[in-house]
């Protein structure tokens, strides 16, 4: 069996080698999952919930070691790794509290001897190709409701978060989920491609638009459930009546948290011309206070770039912005030393002729563009093939609603940003994908609604 090498992006050191799957082992595991799924679905929901409850307890028990593992393989600052794991607990609690209602059989008509019911049955075997930037959040958004609904899961973690994926498997198996019901698949893109060839009933992917498009083409003719959570170029508009200091502090965190490697990171900012200069000054001052350093250090805010190729993307966006007249305020070139390091980088005097304002950055880089008013802001916010999130900063709720109601995005923020709630659906417009996770709909996504027509004789 081949081996997958795991490297620390903060220093380039190899931290582990783990056995990797091949096409044959993926096929064998898929057959085992298919055979095991009916017995798992037949177990009472209370038993499946008990397993997830034990899984949650395992996360709490091992939280510190899990955080260290995630930081070592992704470069995420240790405080943010702990934040992710602690935040996961609330999501698990939500799924446990809501699953009974979400998938309960519902009588929708009962009259004249005719009864109509809606039943939710499991999809069957679910394939999940997950992401590295929030491996616990993104993975468990799929894994937990899929298992609760009675599915077997073939789980391929990103090769950049493999150790975390194996920890998820360890804790689920210790909690009572059978090994053939939750099955990790280890490897690079070839393993994901092998998963697509299997007899599965649903494929759930989180990652780039390019990979999502290839997946859609690969499975489109099979008419299985397909859910793609893809990229974003998330805009925010700061109105002239907003406090520039407060907005700058909030948006600096929204742009740079997790080193800008968040699906809902603020990626472009539009500021009303009346407060533009004050906002830029405050924003740059805030960003300069973010310490880049050893991800294991408690005071590090900027960690390593997880994937080395992303450094080339950031370099290219910086060079393009400079060549087209943008003003660089801070950052703009790789940091020295081993590992994948890029400092917080802020541009103003940007426009939509620059890659920085059009294509996903997925790093600690931001463009700030001056606008004349709400109409120009809405036009520019919608000038994107993506539509994941969008936000407005203003004390006027009616104004915020009027602006956001015209923006094409799956999640809308007023005076906040970079926020995800288990109670709300996570979805996108355009090239940000199809389908959703979270909320009651993110539980029902792992079921098939089945209609019953019942006439009493």
C-alpha angles and dihedrals in degrees: 000000000000122000131233114216117217118207132192107239091206094066107003094243120146108243102177149356119214132183111266129212126242132199092275096051092046090053092047092049091049091054090049092050091050091052094046099045101079093057091049091050090048092058113098114265088241090064094049089049090051090056092052090047089055089047089055090051089052091054090052092047095049099031098123096049090045090053092051092050092050093047093049095052101036104030091235112153110259094241090056091048089055090046090055094050094046090047090051091063092066091050091052089049090052093052092047092049097045106036096086093055095038097056101026117127108256129205107215100173134022115166140124094005093307121111126186123198137180115214125189113216126181119266088231117228114018125197116209123189103187140195136250103217095074101008096171096044097043095040097047093045084071106024100051100049091038092056093042090053091055103260130136113232131215100198122196110184118200112273085239091060102032097128090053090049090053090050090054088053093047093052094045092050091047088051092058105267106137116248092238091052096055109034124177118212114203125205148061131295092303090066090051089051090051089052090056089059094059131097098265132151098211140016121205117188135179118189144070128353091239093056092041091054091052091050092050090052092047097053103023096101092053096065095220123150106281125190122177123186103189140166136312143200094203116200132202128191121208110203125215092252093055122104103252094207095052093043092047093052092049096045095045088060091043091054100041106032111120086014089292091297098126127115089229099038112141102256103174132023129201117196128190110250092239093066101020098109094045090049094050092049092050093044094051091047090052094048093048087061093061108104118221113204150106106348089221091061115101093224098050114113100169113055134180126300102253098215117046094210089064089070088068090053091053093046090051094050091049093049092047093049092049093048091052096050106267118153115238113213102175140351119009104153139060119275117244126251135052120319134038108301131164124167126226105281125199129188131182129182089054130149140184093269086076125085088225090070098040111037128056112266102187092191142079096293131110140177122212117202127192116230133188097223150316097306094055091045093054092047092052095043089056093045092097139089088225129076112178106125138349134181145192130204115208135117088231110091094190091053092048091051092048091053099041094045088066097047120096104231138120095225125037126198131198113195092341139069146183091040131138126187126195088219094062129064116254108216142132146218126234117347091358087088147250131284128019147245132212129034122064088297089059088059095046089050088078094056138068115230108229123195122222122197108192123183119181112229 
